[in-house]
Amino acid sequence: MPVGPDVITRAAYVHVPFCVHRCGYCDFTVVAGRNDLMHAYLDAIECELRRELKSPRPVSTLFIGGGTPTYLPVPALERLLSLLQAWLPLEVGAEFSVEANPAGFDRSRMDVLQQFGVNRISLGVQAFQQETLQVLERDHSPQDVARVVDQLRQAGFANAAIDLIYGVPGQSLEDWNASLAATLALNPQHVSTYGLTFEKGTTFWGRLNKGDLKRADEELEREMYSQGMQQLPAAGLNQYELSNFARPGFECRHNQTYWRAEPYFGFGPGAAGFDGRQRHLNHRSVTTWIRRVLNGESGIMESETLDADLAAREAVMLGLRQVQGIDRSHYQSRFGRDVRELSPIAFDQFVATGWLEATDQSIRLTREGRFVADTVMSEFLVP
């Protein structure tokens, strides 16, 4: 889906599918043990950038995710960053994020990222207990995390983000609180807390159905989420989205593009893109995506044009993820109606229950509403 010059898109996501090992809970587009595909992958990225963009497109946010982007050897990392520098040049003040695994993330890679303008590192820490890391099949240790954060600061990175997972089988509330404390001791600028999900097709899904793994108790998960909402803001990391906390000015601007239903480019296998009217998803098979793109074909697997009603409903679902909620006048001017009109009975019920807070200016989830966010948002998604 070539992007027309009339659509101003200033955000881009690039997917790097390579990992040393696919973790049991991972549902992303990932290949492990296929370093032989790296050269062809980079060739395909170059072809896709040229095919879709036609000419360089300046961006204000750029996000390289995976997979493990920092698993790429330094020469491959340099080539990827050079391609992005040429085709997606950074605007002044741009946010440039890269996901990293604490294991194997060394100073040489940090220096390369710094050289190409990367200014935000998102570390997949997940936990600070070796037992929990083993359950999650992570290949780093708690000591690796402290080392990497220290090296990042020495390398000049002023924006480090830490991702954590709660609701892991065998993880206690004490474990979770210890992970929060260890995270805060490292003084990150941003923290994300995600409840573990068992996605169909993953190893964890199979183990769950066999009885090898057991879901965390619902009340325990609720208390873990609550502890994050309590402890992180108390330490200066304000909650600005259901799963995200940041020091003032360090909110992830790239992800805010998604939550505001604004357009973004997507490159690489499994990447999604949105031009404001139509969204697309690239082939999730890495080899299929490489083959198609190198053959001069589109890497897109499926696309969907949003009609006015669906666009309005999805904007509510995404907007309610943000703690500030939805600006009613902005929504009205964009979609020609008020949020309440989408589902008036559910809207009034959620306000009465205390899950939604509605004023003349905005609509947002209450603190209690964040615990049942999926229930609330799904009511607005269905006509």
C-alpha positions in Angstrom: 0.0 0.0 0.0 2.1 3.0 -1.2 1.7 6.1 0.9 0.4 9.1 -0.9 2.0 12.6 -0.5 -1.3 13.9 0.8 -1.1 11.9 4.0 1.3 13.2 6.6 2.7 10.3 8.4 5.5 11.1 10.9 5.8 7.8 12.8 7.4 4.6 11.6 7.9 1.1 13.1 10.5 -1.4 11.8 10.4 -5.0 12.8 13.5 -7.1 13.3 12.4 -10.7 13.7 15.7 -12.3 14.9 16.1 -13.8 18.4 18.5 -16.3 20.0 15.5 -18.1 21.4 11.7 -17.8 21.1 10.3 -17.4 24.6 7.3 -19.6 25.4 4.8 -16.7 25.8 5.9 -14.9 22.7 3.3 -14.3 20.0 5.3 -11.9 17.8 6.9 -12.5 14.4 10.2 -14.1 15.5 12.7 -16.6 14.1 15.4 -18.2 16.3 18.5 -19.8 15.0 18.1 -18.3 11.5 21.0 -15.9 11.3 21.4 -17.1 7.7 18.4 -15.0 6.8 19.8 -11.7 8.1 21.5 -10.6 4.8 18.3 -11.3 2.8 16.2 -9.6 5.5 18.3 -6.4 5.2 18.0 -6.5 1.4 14.3 -6.9 1.7 14.0 -4.0 4.2 15.8 -1.8 1.6 13.5 -2.9 -1.1 10.4 -2.3 1.0 11.5 1.1 2.0 12.1 2.1 -1.6 8.9 0.5 -2.9 6.6 2.0 -0.2 8.2 5.4 0.3 9.5 6.3 -3.2 11.5 9.2 -1.5 12.8 9.9 2.0 10.1 10.7 4.5 11.1 12.6 7.7 9.7 11.2 10.9 9.2 12.5 14.4 9.1 9.0 16.0 11.0 5.9 14.9 10.7 2.6 16.7 12.7 -0.6 16.0 11.1 -3.6 17.7 11.3 -7.3 17.5 12.3 -9.9 18.0 15.6 -8.6 19.4 17.0 -5.8 17.3 20.2 -5.8 19.4 20.8 -9.4 18.5 21.9 -8.3 15.1 25.7 -8.3 14.7 27.2 -4.8 14.6 27.7 -4.7 10.8 24.1 -5.8 10.2 22.9 -3.2 12.8 24.9 -0.5 11.1 23.4 -1.4 7.7 19.9 -1.3 9.1 20.4 2.0 10.8 22.1 3.4 7.6 19.0 2.4 5.5 16.7 4.1 8.0 18.8 7.2 8.2 18.5 7.5 4.4 14.8 6.7 4.0 13.3 7.8 7.3 15.5 10.8 8.4 14.8 12.1 11.9 13.2 15.5 12.4 14.7 17.8 14.9 13.8 16.6 18.4 12.6 13.2 17.1 12.2 10.2 19.4 14.2 7.1 18.2 13.5 3.9 20.2 15.1 0.5 20.0 14.1 -2.6 21.9 17.0 -4.5 23.6 17.5 -7.7 25.5 19.8 -7.3 28.5 21.7 -10.4 27.4 24.3 -9.7 24.8 23.6 -6.0 24.7 27.2 -4.7 24.8 28.9 -1.3 24.6 29.8 -1.8 20.9 26.1 -2.0 20.0 25.2 0.9 22.3 27.8 3.1 20.6 26.5 2.2 17.1 22.9 3.1 18.2 24.1 6.3 19.7 26.0 7.2 16.5 22.8 6.9 14.4 20.7 9.1 16.7 18.9 6.5 18.8 17.9 8.2 22.0 15.5 5.8 23.8 16.3 2.2 24.8 13.5 -0.2 25.8 14.8 -3.1 27.9 12.9 -6.4 28.0 13.7 -7.0 31.7 10.4 -8.8 32.6 11.5 -9.8 36.2 14.3 -9.6 38.7 14.0 -13.1 40.1 16.0 -15.9 38.4 13.2 -18.4 39.0 10.6 -16.1 37.2 13.0 -15.4 34.4 13.5 -19.2 33.9 9.7 -19.7 33.7 9.6 -17.0 31.1 12.5 -18.7 29.3 14.5 -15.4 29.4 18.3 -15.7 28.8 19.5 -12.9 31.0 20.1 -12.5 34.7 19.1 -9.7 37.1 22.8 -8.8 37.2 22.8 -8.3 33.4 20.1 -5.6 33.8 22.1 -3.5 36.3 25.2 -3.8 34.1 23.3 -2.7 30.9 21.6 0.2 32.6 24.9 1.4 34.0 26.6 1.0 30.5 23.7 2.9 28.9 24.2 5.9 31.1 28.0 5.8 30.5 27.3 5.7 26.7 25.2 8.8 27.0 21.6 7.5 26.9 19.3 9.6 29.0 16.1 7.7 28.3 16.0 4.1 29.5 12.7 2.2 29.6 12.1 -1.1 31.5 9.4 -3.6 30.6 8.0 -5.9 33.3 5.6 -8.9 33.3 3.3 -9.8 36.1 0.9 -12.8 36.5 3.7 -15.3 35.7 3.1 -18.9 37.0 4.7 -19.2 40.4 5.3 -15.5 40.8 4.2 -14.2 44.2 3.1 -10.7 45.2 6.4 -10.4 47.1 8.3 -11.3 43.9 6.4 -8.6 42.0 7.0 -6.0 44.7 10.7 -6.9 44.7 10.8 -6.4 40.9 9.1 -3.0 41.2 11.6 -2.0 43.9 14.6 -3.3 41.8 13.3 -1.3 38.8 12.9 1.9 40.8 16.4 1.4 42.2 17.7 1.7 38.6 15.9 5.1 38.2 14.5 4.5 34.7 12.6 7.2 32.8 9.8 4.8 31.8 8.3 1.6 33.0 5.8 -0.7 31.3 3.9 -3.4 33.2 2.1 -6.2 31.3 0.0 -9.0 32.5 1.1 -12.3 31.1 -1.2 -13.6 28.4 -1.5 -17.1 27.0 -1.8 -16.7 23.2 -3.0 -19.5 21.0 -0.2 -21.1 19.1 2.5 -20.3 21.7 4.4 -22.9 23.7 2.8 -21.5 26.9 -0.7 -22.1 25.4 0.1 -25.7 24.8 1.6 -26.1 28.3 -1.5 -24.4 29.8 -3.8 -26.8 28.1 -1.7 -29.8 29.1 -1.8 -28.7 32.7 2.0 -28.0 32.8 1.4 -24.3 33.5 -1.3 -22.7 35.6 -2.7 -19.2 35.2 -2.1 -16.8 38.1 -5.1 -16.2 40.3 -7.2 -13.3 39.1 -7.2 -11.6 42.4 -3.4 -11.8 42.6 -3.1 -10.3 39.1 -5.4 -7.5 40.1 -3.3 -6.8 43.2 -0.1 -6.9 41.2 -1.5 -4.3 38.8 -2.7 -2.2 41.7 0.7 -2.3 43.3 2.2 -0.9 40.0 -0.3 1.8 39.9 0.5 2.7 43.5 4.3 2.4 43.7 5.4 3.7 40.3 3.6 7.1 40.5 4.8 7.5 44.1 8.3 7.3 42.8 7.7 10.0 40.1 6.6 7.7 37.2 3.1 8.9 36.3 0.7 6.5 34.7 -0.3 7.9 31.3 -1.7 4.7 29.8 -3.1 1.4 31.1 0.3 -0.3 31.1 2.7 2.6 30.9 4.3 4.9 33.4 6.8 7.7 32.8 8.6 10.6 34.3 7.2 13.9 33.0 8.3 14.4 29.4 9.4 10.8 28.9 6.2 9.3 27.7 6.7 7.1 24.6 5.6 9.4 21.8 5.7 6.7 19.3 3.1 4.6 21.1 1.0 7.7 21.7 0.6 7.8 17.9 -1.2 4.4 18.1 -3.4 5.5 21.0 -4.4 8.6 19.2 -5.3 6.6 16.0 -2.8 8.6 14.0 -1.1 7.3 10.8 2.2 5.3 11.0 4.4 3.4 8.6 5.2 -0.3 9.2 8.2 -2.1 7.7 9.4 -5.7 8.1 7.7 -9.1 8.6 4.6 -8.9 10.7 4.6 -5.1 10.9 1.4 -3.1 10.7 0.9 0.2 9.0 -2.0 2.7 8.9 -2.5 5.7 6.6 -5.5 7.2 8.4 -8.0 5.4 6.2 -6.5 1.9 5.5 -4.4 -0.4 7.6 -2.3 -3.3 6.5 -0.4 -6.2 8.0 2.7 -7.6 6.5 3.2 -11.4 6.1 4.1 -12.9 9.4 6.2 -15.6 7.9 9.7 -14.1 7.7 10.7 -16.3 4.7 7.5 -15.5 2.8 7.9 -11.8 3.4 11.5 -11.8 2.3 10.7 -13.8 -0.8 7.8 -11.6 -1.9 9.6 -8.3 -1.3 12.8 -9.4 -3.0 10.6 -10.6 -6.0 9.4 -7.0 -6.3 6.0 -7.9 -4.8 4.2 -6.3 -1.9 5.0 -7.8 1.6 1.4 -7.1 2.7 -0.6 -10.1 3.8 -3.9 -8.3 4.4 -5.4 -4.8 4.5 -8.6 -3.2 5.6 -10.3 0.1 4.9 -12.0 1.6 7.9 -15.4 3.0 7.4 -16.4 6.1 9.4 -18.2 4.0 12.1 -15.4 1.6 12.7 -12.8 4.4 12.7 -14.9 6.3 15.3 -15.3 3.1 17.5 -11.6 2.2 17.3 -10.6 5.7 18.3 -12.6 5.3 21.5 -11.0 1.9 22.3 -7.5 3.3 21.8 -8.2 6.7 23.4 -9.6 5.1 26.6 -6.2 3.4 27.1 -4.8 6.8 27.9 -5.2 8.0 31.4 -6.1 11.4 30.2 -8.9 9.8 28.1 -10.6 11.3 25.2 -11.1 15.0 24.5 -14.8 15.3 23.6 -14.6 18.4 21.4 -11.6 17.0 19.5 -13.5 13.7 19.0 -16.6 15.5 17.9 -14.8 17.6 15.3 -12.9 14.5 14.0 -15.8 12.0 13.8 -18.9 14.2 13.8 -20.5 12.8 16.9 -20.0 12.4 20.6 -18.5 9.3 22.2 -21.8 8.6 24.1 -23.7 8.2 20.8 -21.8 5.0 20.0 -23.3 3.1 22.9 -25.5 5.3 25.1 -26.8 2.5 27.4 -23.4 1.1 28.1 -21.9 4.6 28.5 -24.5 5.6 31.2 -24.1 2.2 32.9 -20.3 2.6 33.1 -20.6 6.1 34.5 -23.1 4.9 37.1 -20.9 2.0 38.0 -17.9 4.3 38.5 -15.8 2.8 35.7 -16.1 5.9 33.5 -15.6 9.5 34.4 -17.4 11.9 32.0 -17.2 15.7 32.0 -18.2 18.2 29.3 -14.5 18.2 28.3 -13.4 14.6 28.5 -14.2 10.9 29.0 -11.8 8.6 30.7 -11.5 5.4 32.7 -11.5 5.8 36.5 -8.8 4.0 38.5 -11.4 1.3 39.2 -12.3 1.2 35.5 -8.7 0.4 34.5 -9.1 -3.0 36.1 -12.0 -3.8 33.7 -10.7 -1.8 30.7 -11.3 -4.6 28.2 -14.9 -5.0 29.2 -15.5 -1.2 28.9 -13.7 -0.7 25.6 -15.3 -3.8 23.9 -18.8 -2.2 24.5 -17.9 0.7 22.3 -16.3 -1.5 19.6 -19.5 -3.4 18.7 -22.3 -1.5 17.0 
